[in-house]
Amino acid sequence: MRLINTSTLQLEDFFDSDLPKYAILSHTWGPEEVTFQEWLLWQEDHLGSRKRTNSKRGFQKIANTCRIARQEGISHVWVDTNCIDKKSSAELSKAINSMFAWYRGASICYVYLEDLEPGGAARADLRQCRWFTRGWTLQELLAPADMTFYDGTWEPIGTKETLAYPIASITGIDVDVLIYPQTLSSACVAKRMSWASSRQTTRTEDTAYCLLGIFQIHMPLLYGEGHEAFRRLQEEIMKVSTDQSLFAWDWTEKTMDPRRDLWVTLLAPHPSAFSGCGQVVKCRTAADDNWSVGKEFTMTNLGLSMTLPLIKTASSTTVYAAINCRHDIKEHDDTVICIPLWTTSFTSTFGRHRSRPQANLPIPLANVSMPARYAARRQQQQQSGRGSAASVSYFPRFSELPGFKMSRSFHKQVLPVYDTKPDKPPELLFQLFSSNDALESWQIKSTALM
């Protein structure tokens, strides 16, 4: 790791085993940053380069960082502008894959808000700062344990702890995650993606590369691959996680392309597709232990292979798949998120439907009409009488909807939903099939309601 000596301003190299205590700078880049090559020339004062470099705002930024660290008894600092040789693709790749760990390992992180006027620590003023809009600064906010924020004149305005609530309001990040960085992994994949959904990067690939540390992912950098970088990131996440909230994204104006086909992969096209996932959590209910469907999923040479509970609709080509996550709000305590899938008849291959809605169960699907069904284990003798299917655990529990009522007369654990309009007899709108076992171990049969 290459660090700046705060007394001499000379660059020094260290192995991980003998790293000194160091501070780290988080900032947004401007037009007068000092590169690694320029800093080497400054050190040698080559052809009078020191005077030219000293006049740059980027140099003043580094000098002030060193000054503050030196006053706090810290001998070294790291700054991304001049501590990385960006002309070396190997060094750049290593640095980007190590960035999160470097920020987490720093004794303190100084955040320089260049566009914050003196006395502008109010929430409205902070919200206007460019620092909160950039992709790279997200991990720089999440990784360090200690952070001090400075305005444009290098006056301190507060710490991450004292500013936690306004920062949470601006970024959507949970206060606990800000104050206790070690709790980052408790946030599901979709929620972490939502924090990056409105941030921008100069290069398309960096929308993925700036998130590597947040998901503890290491992968090679391939500048020039464009949006493929974000797809690769999601594939890498699947290798180390079974978090199904990865598929909880929704179409947005930015991600919806009318020229594309009716269906696409289950992977999101861009972080902005997770903009509505700020309150998504993995399910934590008494039935969660019985959620065995979809525990594992893998990317194969034919595509994503996984097993999910499916809900049929009136369309033979459209189904809803239930995934093991929900919105963390009271009204959705007993629901799971469902994603619309498109398929051809009599096939086990599905794609993400290009319809807009992302559904939460239970939902009144007005266009869904199907006969009553129950789930029974294969090769099991059907018993007679109402609700005679084998007892299975269900997930999630249905909650009552306006204009609809829950009926437990069919089976106490497989709950159909009926329309209660008085001008016609009850009609089953939809039913969630049991997720107690993989779908292959169940067969769906029709039966009379009465």
C-alpha positions in Angstrom: 0.0 0.0 0.0 1.4 3.4 -1.0 1.0 6.2 1.7 2.0 9.8 2.0 4.3 10.8 4.9 2.5 13.6 6.6 5.7 15.4 7.6 7.7 15.1 4.3 4.8 14.6 1.8 6.9 11.9 0.3 5.3 8.7 -1.0 6.2 5.5 0.8 5.4 1.9 0.1 4.4 -0.6 2.8 3.5 -4.3 2.9 0.2 -5.2 4.7 2.2 -6.7 7.6 3.9 -3.5 8.5 1.3 -0.8 7.7 1.5 2.2 10.0 -1.5 3.9 11.5 -2.9 6.0 8.6 -5.7 8.5 7.8 -7.7 8.4 4.6 -9.4 11.1 2.5 -12.8 10.9 0.9 -13.7 13.6 -1.6 -15.0 14.3 -5.1 -12.6 14.8 -7.9 -12.2 18.2 -9.6 -10.3 19.5 -12.6 -7.0 20.2 -10.8 -6.2 16.8 -9.1 -2.6 15.8 -8.8 -1.8 12.4 -10.3 0.8 9.8 -9.2 3.2 10.8 -12.0 2.9 14.5 -11.1 3.6 13.8 -7.5 6.8 12.0 -8.4 7.9 15.0 -10.3 6.9 17.3 -7.4 9.1 15.2 -5.1 12.1 15.7 -7.3 11.1 19.3 -8.2 11.8 18.3 -11.8 12.1 21.4 -14.0 10.5 23.5 -11.4 7.4 21.4 -11.3 6.9 21.9 -7.5 5.7 25.5 -8.0 3.2 24.5 -10.7 1.9 21.6 -8.7 1.6 23.6 -5.4 -0.8 26.0 -7.2 -3.3 23.2 -8.0 -6.4 22.9 -5.8 -5.8 19.1 -5.7 -2.4 19.7 -4.1 -3.9 21.9 -1.5 -6.5 19.2 -0.7 -3.7 16.7 -0.1 -1.6 19.2 1.9 -4.6 20.0 4.2 -5.3 16.3 4.7 -1.7 15.8 5.8 -1.8 18.9 8.1 -4.9 17.7 10.0 -3.5 14.1 10.3 -0.2 15.4 11.5 -2.0 17.5 14.2 -3.8 14.4 15.3 -0.5 12.4 15.6 -1.0 10.3 12.5 2.2 9.8 10.4 0.7 8.8 7.1 -2.4 9.3 4.9 -3.8 7.7 1.8 -5.4 9.8 -1.0 -6.8 8.1 -4.2 -5.5 10.8 -6.6 -1.8 10.4 -6.1 -1.4 7.1 -4.2 -2.4 4.9 -7.2 -0.6 4.7 -10.5 -3.6 4.7 -12.7 -1.5 4.1 -15.8 -0.9 0.5 -14.5 -4.0 -1.5 -15.1 -2.8 -4.2 -12.7 -2.2 -1.7 -9.9 -5.6 0.0 -10.6 -7.4 -3.3 -10.4 -5.7 -4.3 -7.2 -6.5 -0.9 -5.7 -10.2 -0.9 -6.6 -10.6 -4.4 -5.2 -8.8 -3.4 -2.0 -10.4 0.0 -1.6 -13.1 -1.0 0.8 -10.6 -2.7 3.1 -8.3 0.3 3.0 -11.1 2.6 4.1 -12.2 0.2 6.8 -8.6 -0.1 8.0 -8.0 3.6 8.3 -7.7 5.1 11.8 -10.0 7.9 10.6 -11.5 9.1 7.4 -11.6 12.8 6.6 -14.5 13.8 4.3 -13.9 17.0 2.4 -17.2 18.6 1.1 -15.6 21.2 -1.2 -19.0 22.7 -2.2 -20.3 23.1 1.4 -20.2 26.8 2.4 -19.0 27.7 5.9 -21.8 27.3 8.5 -23.7 25.0 6.1 -24.0 21.9 8.3 -27.8 22.0 8.1 -29.5 19.0 6.5 -30.7 21.1 3.5 -27.1 22.3 2.8 -25.6 18.8 3.2 -28.2 17.4 0.7 -26.9 19.7 -2.0 -23.3 18.4 -1.7 -22.0 16.5 -4.7 -20.3 14.0 -2.4 -23.7 12.4 -1.7 -24.3 11.8 -5.4 -21.2 9.9 -6.4 -20.9 6.2 -6.7 -17.4 5.8 -5.2 -18.2 7.8 -2.1 -20.8 5.2 -1.0 -18.3 2.6 0.1 -16.2 5.5 1.5 -19.1 6.3 3.8 -19.9 2.8 4.8 -16.5 1.3 5.4 -14.7 3.6 8.0 -15.5 3.4 11.7 -14.5 7.0 12.4 -15.2 9.9 10.0 -15.0 13.6 10.4 -16.7 15.9 7.9 -15.2 19.2 6.7 -16.7 22.1 4.8 -15.1 23.9 1.9 -12.8 25.9 4.2 -11.6 22.8 6.0 -13.6 23.6 9.1 -15.0 20.5 10.9 -18.8 20.3 10.9 -19.3 16.9 12.7 -18.6 13.2 12.7 -20.4 10.3 11.1 -22.0 9.6 14.4 -23.2 13.2 15.2 -24.4 13.6 11.6 -25.9 10.1 11.3 -29.6 11.2 11.1 -29.2 13.8 8.4 -26.9 11.5 6.5 -29.5 8.7 6.8 -32.2 11.0 5.5 -30.1 12.0 2.5 -28.8 8.5 1.6 -31.5 6.1 2.8 -28.9 4.2 4.7 -30.0 2.8 8.1 -28.6 4.8 11.1 -27.4 1.6 12.7 -25.3 0.8 9.6 -23.8 4.3 9.6 -22.9 4.2 13.3 -21.9 0.5 13.4 -20.2 -0.3 10.1 -19.8 -4.0 11.1 -23.6 -4.4 10.7 -23.4 -3.7 6.9 -23.8 -7.4 6.1 -27.1 -7.5 7.9 -28.7 -5.4 5.2 -30.0 -7.6 2.4 -28.6 -7.3 -1.2 -31.5 -5.3 -2.5 -31.3 -2.7 0.3 -27.6 -2.2 -0.3 -28.2 -1.9 -4.0 -30.9 0.8 -3.3 -28.3 3.0 -1.6 -26.4 3.1 -4.9 -29.5 3.5 -7.1 -29.3 7.2 -7.6 -25.5 7.7 -7.6 -23.5 8.4 -10.7 -20.1 7.5 -11.9 -18.1 8.9 -14.8 -17.4 5.6 -16.4 -20.3 3.1 -17.0 -18.3 0.1 -15.6 -17.7 2.0 -12.3 -21.4 1.6 -11.4 -20.4 -2.0 -10.6 -16.8 -1.6 -9.6 -17.6 1.0 -6.9 -19.8 -1.6 -5.2 -17.3 -4.5 -4.9 -16.4 -4.0 -1.3 -20.0 -3.4 -0.2 -20.7 -7.0 -1.2 -17.3 -8.4 -0.3 -16.6 -9.3 -4.0 -13.3 -9.4 -5.8 -13.4 -9.6 -9.6 -11.2 -8.4 -12.5 -11.8 -5.0 -14.0 -12.5 -4.9 -17.8 -12.9 -1.3 -18.8 -14.8 -1.3 -22.1 -17.3 -3.9 -21.1 -20.0 -1.3 -20.3 -23.1 -2.5 -18.5 -21.8 -6.1 -18.6 -19.8 -5.1 -15.5 -23.0 -4.9 -13.4 -24.2 -8.2 -14.7 -20.9 -9.8 -13.7 -21.1 -8.2 -10.2 -24.6 -9.9 -9.7 -23.2 -13.2 -10.8 -20.4 -12.9 -8.4 -22.8 -12.1 -5.6 -24.7 -15.3 -6.4 -21.6 -17.3 -5.9 -21.3 -16.2 -2.2 -24.9 -15.5 -1.2 -28.4 -17.1 -1.4 -30.1 -13.8 -0.7 -33.1 -13.8 -3.1 -33.6 -10.1 -2.7 -31.1 -9.8 -5.5 -34.2 -10.4 -7.8 -36.5 -7.9 -6.0 -35.7 -5.0 -8.4 -38.3 -3.2 -10.5 -38.4 -1.5 -13.9 -37.8 2.2 -13.9 -37.9 4.8 -16.7 -34.1 4.6 -16.8 -34.0 0.8 -17.1 -37.1 0.2 -19.3 -36.2 -0.1 -22.9 -39.2 -0.5 -25.2 -37.0 -1.8 -28.0 -36.1 -4.9 -25.9 -37.9 -8.2 -26.0 -40.9 -9.1 -23.8 -38.7 -10.9 -21.3 -35.2 -10.6 -20.0 -32.8 -12.2 -17.5 -33.7 -12.1 -13.8 -30.6 -9.9 -13.2 -31.1 -6.2 -12.9 -29.9 -4.0 -15.8 -28.7 -1.1 -13.6 -28.5 -0.2 -9.9 -31.3 2.3 -10.4 -33.7 -0.7 -10.8 -33.3 -1.1 -7.0 -34.5 2.4 -6.2 -37.7 1.1 -4.5 -35.9 -1.5 -2.4 -34.8 0.7 0.5 -37.1 -1.1 2.9 -36.7 -4.7 1.6 -35.6 -7.3 4.2 -35.2 -11.0 4.2 -38.1 -12.8 5.7 -37.8 -13.5 9.4 -40.9 -15.4 10.5 -41.8 -18.6 12.3 -42.3 -20.2 8.9 -38.9 -19.1 7.6 -37.3 -22.4 8.6 -39.7 -24.1 6.2 -38.6 -21.9 3.3 -36.5 -24.5 1.6 -37.4 -23.7 -2.0 -34.8 -21.5 -3.7 -32.2 -21.8 -0.9 -29.6 -22.3 -3.6 -29.3 -20.9 -7.0 -26.5 -21.0 -9.5 -25.5 -19.5 -12.9 -25.0 -22.3 -15.5 -24.0 -22.2 -19.2 -27.8 -22.2 -19.9 -28.7 -19.5 -17.5 -29.8 -19.0 -13.9 -30.9 -22.3 -12.3 -33.2 -22.0 -9.3 -36.5 -23.2 -7.8 -39.2 -20.9 -6.6 -42.9 -21.2 -5.6 -45.0 -20.1 -8.6 -48.5 -18.6 -8.8 -50.3 -19.2 -12.0 -52.4 -16.5 -13.6 -55.1 -16.4 -16.3 -52.4 -16.1 -18.9 -50.6 -19.3 -19.8 -47.4 -17.4 -20.3 -47.3 -15.3 -17.2 -46.7 -16.5 -13.6 -45.6 -14.9 -10.4 -42.6 -16.3 -8.4 -42.4 -15.7 -4.7 -39.0 -14.8 -3.4 -37.9 -14.9 0.2 -38.0 -11.2 1.1 -40.6 -8.5 1.9 -41.0 -4.8 2.5 -40.3 -3.9 6.2 -43.5 -2.0 6.8 -46.4 -3.0 9.0 -48.9 -3.5 6.2 -46.6 -6.1 4.6 -45.6 -8.2 7.6 -47.4 -11.2 6.2 -46.4 -10.8 2.6 -43.5 -11.8 0.3 -42.4 -10.0 -2.8 -43.4 -11.7 -6.1 -41.8 -11.1 -9.4 -43.6 -11.5 -12.8 -42.1 -14.1 -15.0 -42.8 -14.9 -18.7 -42.6 -18.4 -20.1 -43.8 -20.5 -23.0 -46.4 -23.2 -22.3 -45.1 -26.5 -20.9 -41.6 -25.3 -20.2 -39.4 -24.8 -17.1 -37.5 -21.9 -18.6 -38.6 -18.4 -17.4 -37.6 -14.8 -18.0 -38.3 -11.6 -16.2 -41.5 -10.1 -17.5 -41.2 -6.6 -18.9 -44.4 -5.5 -17.2 -43.8 -2.8 -14.6 -45.4 -4.1 -11.4 -43.5 -5.8 -8.7 -46.2 -7.5 -6.6 -46.5 -8.2 -2.9 -48.6 -11.1 -1.6 -51.4 -11.0 -0.9 -52.6 -8.9 -3.8 -56.0 -8.9 -5.5 -55.1 -10.0 -9.0 -58.3 -9.0 -10.7 -57.4 -10.8 -13.9 -56.5 -14.1 -12.2 -59.2 -16.8 -12.2 -58.4 -20.4 -11.6 -60.1 -23.5 -10.0 -59.4 -24.3 -6.4 -56.2 -26.2 -6.0 -54.3 -27.9 -3.3 -50.8 -29.2 -3.0 -50.3 -32.9 -2.3 -47.1 -35.0 -2.2 -46.5 -37.2 -5.2 -47.7 -40.8 -5.0 -49.8 -40.0 -2.0 -53.3 -41.4 -1.7 -55.9 -38.7 -1.8 -58.2 -38.7 1.2 -61.9 -37.9 1.1 -63.6 -34.9 2.6 -63.1 -31.2 2.6 -59.5 -30.0 3.2 -58.1 -33.5 2.8 -54.7 -32.6 1.4 -51.7 -33.6 3.3 -50.8 -31.2 6.0 -48.1 -28.8 4.8 -46.6 -25.7 6.2 -47.3 -22.6 4.2 -45.5 -19.3 3.6 -46.4 -16.6 4.0 -49.6 -16.2 5.9 -52.3 -14.3 4.0 -53.8 -11.2 5.5 -57.3 -10.0 4.9 -57.9 -7.5 2.1 -60.7 -4.9 1.6 -63.4 -6.6 -0.4 -61.9 -10.0 0.1 -62.0 -12.5 3.0 -59.9 -15.4 4.1 -61.4 -18.8 4.2 -59.9 -21.5 6.3 -62.6 -24.1 5.5 -60.7 -25.5 2.5 -57.6 -26.3 4.3 -56.1 -24.7 7.4 -52.7 -24.4 5.9 -53.4 -23.9 2.2 -55.5 -20.8 2.0 -57.6 -19.8 -1.0 -58.8 -16.2 -1.4 -62.4 -15.5 -2.4 -64.2 -12.6 -3.9 -67.0 -11.6 -1.5 -69.1 -9.5 -3.8 -72.8 -10.3 -3.0 -73.9 -10.4 -6.7 -72.1 -13.6 -7.5 -70.9 -16.8 -5.7 -67.4 -16.9 -4.1 -64.7 -17.2 -6.7 -61.1 -18.2 -6.0 -58.8 -15.5 -7.3 -55.4 -17.0 -6.5 -53.5 -19.3 -4.2 -49.9 -19.6 -3.0 -48.7 -23.1 -3.2 -46.6 -24.6 -0.4 -42.9 -23.9 -0.4 -42.2 -26.6 2.2 -40.3 -28.7 -0.4 -38.9 -28.2 -3.8 -41.5 -27.8 -6.5 -40.5 -31.2 -8.0 -41.9 -33.0 -4.9 -45.4 -31.5 -5.3 -48.1 -31.9 -7.8 -51.0 -29.5 -8.2 -54.5 -30.9 -8.4 -58.0 -29.4 -8.8 -60.8 -30.1 -6.3 -64.3 -28.8 -5.6 -64.6 -26.1 -3.0 -67.6 -27.7 -1.3 
